[in-house]
Amino acid sequence: MRHILPLLLLVPFVSLSLSRDRHYVYLNFGGLRDVAKVNYTLIYNSATGQKGLEGGFKLKPKISRSSRRQILGTCSSARCVYHKNVKNVSLDATFTLRSGGTINVSKSLP
């Protein structure tokens, strides 16, 4: 069993959680040591319909974790309007490996 944990840390993964007020979603990426870049799409339902966003980032060598806090709303001139009744949050992430391959991971929340 001791040797399994280090192997799991090499496999890219993502966790997804919402703030208590549902104004933000937290994306935590791990197992990134062999990953060159991450691209993701986040889709959710709100009181005014389906919303979504795309994001991504490149990684320097030897980085193993990265986190993002994404607002569920819009901001302009230092004022934010949050989407109401956020539910059915889904995330699709594509990890592009330094070797050139890709790994796709999906997560969702009610």
NORGI-V860620 format. One line per field, one symbol per residue. ss: DSSP state (2 for helix, 1 for strand, 0 for the rest). psi: psi as a letter, one per 40 degrees, with the letter a starting at -180 (. if undefined). A space follows every 50 residues. Layout:
ss->???
psi->???
This chain:
ss->02222222000011111100000111111100001111111111110011 11111111000000111111101111001111000011111111111000 0111111110
psi->ddedddddeehhiiihiiidefeihhhhhifedehdihiihhiiiideah iiiiiiiiiiieheiiiihhigaiihfehihiiifhifhihhhhhhidee iihhhiiii.
